């Protein structure tokens, strides 16, 4: 009999065997599919975030460049500091900057807000990304005298312009300014620190903020020179930061540098979560495979007489092993098939459960699904399961004991050795289940504590809307105030709206910072830096925030009255630990206006 004929015979026999025991077959396939489903779905996230290379040339040589102050480890930098770092460093082949922005685009339905980015001219060359269509920014196109140009994301090209090739060279108007479209980025390109911008323009004309060394609104990205390590680059930029601190003490006092591998910026915070989930799913998969092996061990007892008869009729040890291998492989393939179908559905479900604002910062999860690595992972697990499932009955019903099956089959005898093996399997399963349960309990406890953190406000029934106003129409302060008041008036009349307010920065999210001086204290050049935001009078009542002391803002707190501020408890504990804070005065430090 040829090997192929033998395989067909073993396969038909295995199908008949499993068909005679539907309860066992369904249970085994379901348990294995459950373990595989969870593992493959989690592995799809791990693959997208940690294993799939970032869509840049040699991403391991990319770094993020930040300034570091006591308030934050990865702070944005000023435009003048960027220029100095670019020309003074000796470890980076290139250094560029980027920042997020928003554009107001005219459409038939009215003005539409679109997410965008402003970058220096060499940004995409530093990343090692070439446009899929058109050209990159030229050297000097981030200078004030350069023409306004824009590069589209691939999704923007498809969704807004129908993928028309003739779009290159055409014009588009942002906030009243006309830009020429010069390129389209590749479909696979993403840049997680900015989310998913639709339009990329150059910095071109530094605004009033960017012309001051004390104003920080940019982030750096650089590429190592050949042979340079992260430690060497960190030391290089630390030295530059010290030099700038001595040269510009009014603006750079207390400002250090921070150089971080770019991969850590993109996936650094999600990496431990995914590794923990993958470890938990691996434990679950192991428990599932041990469970199925236990079922096969019990099933093998009922087959002792069958194997004894086949052995007595001349079946060799290799022939019996081939039969068990076929059965194990068939069981593993069935479980893997069901697991793959379920994993594809589960991965998409988990991706949809991620809040949209968080998902925008993880563009590598867009299009999450089962790709080649997931199929290879499933195939390897199925192969391992097939070996384990075939080894269990093979060892249990070895040829040396098979003839004993004639006498033992009716009594259901099981040797003490195999009883101990079964007991050990149970102990192993229980141990892993305890580990998995303990880990799940700790994660659940951590999640509960996060959800129970006192925010100082009532987040339920709150909704946020991002609003952008064209600078050409609202560049004066009184124009912007009038727009703000009209927005508040109209929104307050909408059904179901109880209270409405505006803020320069969303609650909880970190925003701009200011350097402060205190009227009754000597000043020695230190930077008393605090986070700030501008709000309308109903801001705290809309959030449901409570005051410990003092009063809320009122409509009379306008430009005709002395400016007032509401501070948090951290501010009081830092700057007025032994004084009553109400009535105390501070002012902005010179140069931070």
N, C-alpha and C positions, 0 to 999 in steps of 0.2 A: 504494500500500500504506500502510495506516495505521501510526502509530507503534507501536500495540499489536501489530499483526500482525507488524511487523518485529521487535519484541522477542521474540515467540514463536518466530519463525523462527531468530533468532540464538541463543536459548536452546536450542532443539532441536539446532541445529548444534553448539553448544559441548558439549552432553552427548555427542553422537556422537563428537566429536573426543577428548574425554577418555576415553570408553569404548574407543576404539581403542588407547589408550596407557595401560593400567591401571598399569603400573610407574611411569610418570611421575606419573600422577594420585595414586596412593597415597603416593608419596614426597613430593610437594609438599604434599598435605594434612597428612601426618604431621608434616613439618618445621614448617609454619606452626602447626599445632595445639599442638605442643610449646612453641614460643615463646609463644603466646597463653595456654596453660594456666598456665605459670609466672607470667607477668605479671599475669593476672587474679587468680590466687590471692594473690599478694603484695599487689596493689592492694586486695583485700578486707580484708586486715589494715590497710593504710594508711587505708582509708576508715573502718573501725570505730574506729581509735585516733586518727587525726589530722584527718580531714575531717568526720566526723559530729559535729555539735555536741553538747556535753555536755547532759544532760537537766535543765538549770537555766535560769532566766530570765537573759538577757544574761550568759552565763558569762565573757565577756572582762573583766567588772568584778569578778569574784571573786578573792580573794587568800587565800593561806595565811599565817598569822601564827605565827612561831616565836621561840623564844629561841636564841641562838647562843653557844656556848662552845667552847673549843679542842677538846673531844672530838667535837663534831658541829656541823654547820651548821644543821640543822633539828631542834632539840630541843624537847621538850614544855615547857609552861609551868605555873606553879603557879596555883591557883585565885585567891589574893589578887592576883597579878600580872595575871591576866586581868581582874579587876574594875577594877583601876586603869587598865589599857590601854583598857578599854571606855569609861570615863568621861573619861579625859584626852585621848584622841586627837581630832584635828580633821579627819581625812581620810577616815574610814570612816563610811558611813551606818549600819552595824550591824556588830557583832563578836560572834560566838558561839564556843562551844567544843564539842569532842566527844572521846570516848575509847572504845576498844573494851572489851568485857567479855564474860563468859560467864554463862549462866543454866542452872540445873538445873531441869528440868521433869519433873513426875511423869507417868508413862505406864503403861499396863497391863504393859509389860515391865520396869518399874522406872524409876529416875531416868535422864533423858536430858540430855545437854549440848547447848546451842544457842548459837550465836553471836549476840551482841547489841551494843548501843551505848548510851551515856549521853550526852545532849546538853543544852545550855542551851535554854530555852524558845523562843527565837527562831531556832533553827538552821534549820528548814525555810523560814522566811520570808526569812532571809538568802540561802539558795540560790534562792529563788523557786520553791519546789515546794509545791503544794497536794495534800493527800491525795486519792486517787481515790475513797475512800469514807470517810464520817465527817468528823472535824475534826482540825485541827492542835492542838498544845499552846497553851494560853492563856498570856498574860503572868502570871508568878508561879507557874506550875506546876513550876518548878525550885527553889522555896523549901521549907524543911523542913516548913512547916505545910500544904503542898499534898497533895492525895490522890495516891495512886500510880496512874499511867496509863501506857498503852503503845500504840504504833502498830505495826502489823504490816507487814512487807514483802509485796509482792503474792504472791511465791512461797510464803511461809509461810501466807498466807491460803488459797491454793489447795491446798497439799500437806497442811497440818495441819488445816484447818477446812473443806475441801471447797468453798471459795468461797461459803460461806453468808452472805447479806446480814444475817441477824439476829445475826451475831457481834458487831456493834457494841453496846456496853453490857454484854456478858458479862465474866466475870472469868476470870483465869488466875493460877496460883500459880507464882512464881519463888522458889527458895531459901526457901520457907516464907512469903513475903510475897505478898499478894493485890493484883493490879493489874487495873484496868478497861480493856478494849480500847476505844479511842476513834476509831481510824481505820485505813485501809489505804493504803499508798503506791501510786503509779501503777506500771503494769507496766514502763515503760521506765526507771524510776528506778534509779540505781546510785550508789554513793559509793566510789570505788576506794580511798581511803586506809584504809578499814576493811574492805575485802573485800566480803562479802555478808551483813551482819547480818540476822537474821530478826526481831528485836524491837528497837524503839527506845523508850527511856524517858528521862526527864529526870534530870539530876544530883540534883535535889531536896534531898538531905541530904548535904552534903560529908562524906566520911569523915575519919578521923583524919589521913590523909596530906594531904588537900586543905585542911585547916584550917591547915596550916603553909606559910609562904611558901617554905621551903626544899625542899618536896616538889613534884616536877614530874611530872604524869601527864596533862595535857590538851593538845590541839592547837587552834589558833584558825583560824577561817575568817571572812572579812569581805567587805564589799561597798563599793567605792569610792563616794564622793559624786560628783555630777556634776562633770565637768571636772578630777578629781583624777588625777594620773599615779602610776605605780609609784614613781618617784623621790621625789615629794612625800610619799607615804605612808611610804616607807622613812626619809626624814629625820625625819618626825613621830615615828615609833616609836623611832627612835634617840635622839631627845631625851628621850622618856619613859623609856627604859631607863636613860639617864644620870641622870635625876632620881631614879629608884627606887634606883639604885646608891648615890647619895649619901644617900638617906633611910634605906635598909635595908642598910648595908654588910655586916652579918653574913650575910645571905642572898643578896644580889644583886650582890656584888662580882664583876666579870669577866663579867657576863651582858649580852650585847648583844641586839638584836632582829634579826629577819630576815623580810622581807615578800616573798613569792614569788607570781607569778601562779598561779592555781589550775590552769590548763591544764598548766603546767610540772610541777606536783606529780603530776598524773594520768598524763601521757604523757611527761614530760621524759626519763626514762631509756630508754624504748623508742623514742623518736623517731629518734635517729641510727641505730639498728639497722634500723628499717623503711626509712628513706631509703636506706641502703646496699643493702639487699636489693632495693628497688625499682629503684635504678640498675643493679644487676647484672641484674635480670630484663629491664630495658629494653634493655641491651646484647645479652642472649640473644635477645630478640625481633627486634632489628635484624639480628643475624646470620642468624636464621631467614628473615627477609624477603629479605635479600640472597641467601641460598642459593636460595630459590625463584625470585628474579629471574634468577639465573645459569642455573637449569634452563630457564626460559622463553627465555632468550637462546639457549641451545643448541638448544632445540626449534624456535625460529623459523627456524633454518637449514634444517630439513627442510620448512618450509612456504613457502619462497621461490617454488617453482614454482606451488604452489596460489594464492598471492597474485597472482603474475604473470598466471595464467589469469583469475582473477576481475577483475583490473584491466583486462585486455584485453577482457573481455566487457562492460565499461562500469561496473564498481563504482567509486564515487567514493571519495575519501580519507575523507570523513565516514562513508561506509557501512562501510568497512574498520575505521575507528577504533571505530565502534559495536560491531562484532563482537568486537574485542579487549577492549573495555570489558566486554562481557557475559561473556566468558571469564574475565577477571580478577576480576569481581565474583562469578561462580559459584565460582571457586577460593577466594576470600577468605571467602565465606559458608560453604562446606564446612569450611574450616579453623577458622573462628570457632565453628561449631556443635560440632565435636568438641572444640575447646579449652574452650568453656564447660562442657560436660559433665564433662570431666576436671578443670577448675579447681574446680568445686563439690566434687568428691570430694577433691581435693588440699587445699583450704582446711580442710575438716573434719578431714582426717588430720593436718595440721600443728597444728591447734588441740588435737587429742587428745594430741599429743606433748609439749605444754607441761605440766610438772609441776603437779599440782593446787594445791599451795601457792602457786605463782606465778600460776596462772590465777585464784585467788580474789582476787588484787590487781589483776586486769585484767578487771573485770566487763563492760566494753564489748565484750569478745570473745565473750560468751555469745550464742548464736544466730548465730554467724558464718556467713555464706553469701553468695550472690549476690543483691544488691538492685539497685535502679534505677541507681545510679551504676556498678555493675559492668557492667550491660548497656549503658549509654551508653559506657563505656570500651571495651568489646569492639566495639561498633558503630563507633566512631571509628577504632579500629585496623583493623578490617576494611575500612572505606572507604579509609583510607590505603593499605592493602595492595592493594585493587582498583585504585586509581589507579596505583600503582607497577607492578603486574603487567600492566596494560593498556598503560602507557607503554613498557615494555621491548620488546615485539614491534612496537608502532607505530613507534617510532623506528628499530628495526632494519630493518623492511620498509616503509620509507616509499614513497609512491607514486612519488617521483622515481626510485627505484632498482628498482621492482617489475618493469618490463619486462626489466630485465637478468637477472631470474630465469630466463627461458627458456633463456638460454645458460649460466647459472652453476649452475643447480640440479644438473646431472649431475656437475659437478666439485666441488661442495661448497666453492666459493670463498668466502672471507671476507676482506673488505678489512682492510688493516693498521690502519685506524682502529678497527674493531670488535674486532680482536685486542687493541689497546691498552685498549679499554674493558673487555673481559673480564679482562685482566691487572690493571687498576685495581680491579675488583670483588674479585678474589682478594686483592689487597694490603689493601683496606679490611676484608675479612672477617678476614684474619690479624691486622691491627692490633687490631681489636676483640676478637678471641679472646684475644690476648696480654693486653690490659687486663683482660678478664674472668678469665682464668686467674691473673694476678698478684693481682687482688683476692681471688679465692677462696683462693689460697695464703696470703695475709696473714691472712685471716679464720681459715683452718684453723690457722695457726701461733698466732694469738692464743688460739683455743679450746684448742689443745694445752697452751699455757702455763697457762691457767686451770685445766685439769684436772690439771696437774702441780704446782700450788701445794701446798707442804707444809702440811698442816692441823694437824700435831702430834698426830694421832690416826688411827685406822683406821676410816673411815666405812663400809666394806663390812660387811654383816650386822648393821647397827644398825637398830633400829626405834624409833619414838617414839610415845608415847600421851599425849594431853592429858587431864588429870584435874582436875575441879572438885569442890570440897566445899562444901556449903551453910554459909554463915557462922553461921546459927542453930544448927547442930549442932556446928560445929568452930571456935568463936570463941576457945577457950582453946588455949594453946600445947601443953599436954600431950595434949589431945584430937587435935590435928592430928598430933603426933608418933606417937601410937598408930595413927592411920589410916595414916600413911605406912609404918610398920613392917609393918602387916598387908598393905598392898598389895604391898610388896616380898616378903613371905613367900609370898603366893599366886602372884604372877607368876613367882617363881623356881622354882615347882614345875611350870610349864607345859612340855610337851615341846619340846625344842630350845632352851630358854633356858639360856645358860651363865652369864650375869651380868646383874644388873639394878641400876639406881640411879635416883634422882630428882634433879631440879634445878629451881630456881625459874625458870630461863630455859634454852631449848634451846642446845646448843653452837653457837658461831659467831655466833648472833643476839645483837645488842646488848641489854642489859638495864638494870637500875637502876644509878644511880651513888651514890657516897658521898663526902663531904668528910672528909679525914683530917688528923690532927695527929700529929706525931712527938715522942716523949717527950724526945729529946735535942736538940731544935732549938727555937730561939725562934720564936714565932708572931706574925706581923704582920698577920693578917687575911686572908691569901691563901687561896684555895680549891685544895687539893690534891685534885682530883676524879678518881675512878677508877670504872670499871665493876665491878660485883660480882654474884655469884649464890650462892645457898645450895644445897649439894649433900650427898648422903649419902656415907658412906665409900667405897663401891665405884664412885663416879662415874668416876674416872680409869682404873681398871682395866677398867671396862666400855667406855670409849671407846678403850682401847688407847693412852692417852697415857703418855709417858715423863717422868720427873722428871730434871732436871739435877742438883739437889742436894736434900737433905732427905728427907722421908718423906711417905707418903700419910696421909690421915685414917684413924683407926681407930674402932672402936665405943666405945672408952673416952673419946673426945673429946666428952663430953656436958656437960650444964649443971653437973656437979659439978667439972669441970676448968676451968682457965683457957682462954679462947677462943683458937683457933689459926686460921691462914689459910695458903693456898697462893697464891703470886703468880706472874705470868708474867714473861717476860724483859723485856718493855717496862716493867713496873713497876720492876724492878731497875735497868734502865738509866736511868730517870728520877730515881728517888729514892735509890738506893744505887750510883751509878756507880763509886765507888772503895772500897766496903765489901763485906764478906761479908754477904749479906742474911739468912742463917739466924740466927735468934735476935733479930733486930731487932724493935722494938715500935712499934706505932702505935695510935691510938685515934680514934673518931669525933669529928669536930668538933662542939662544942656547937651545938644547934639543928638538927642533922641526925639526929635519933633516930627 
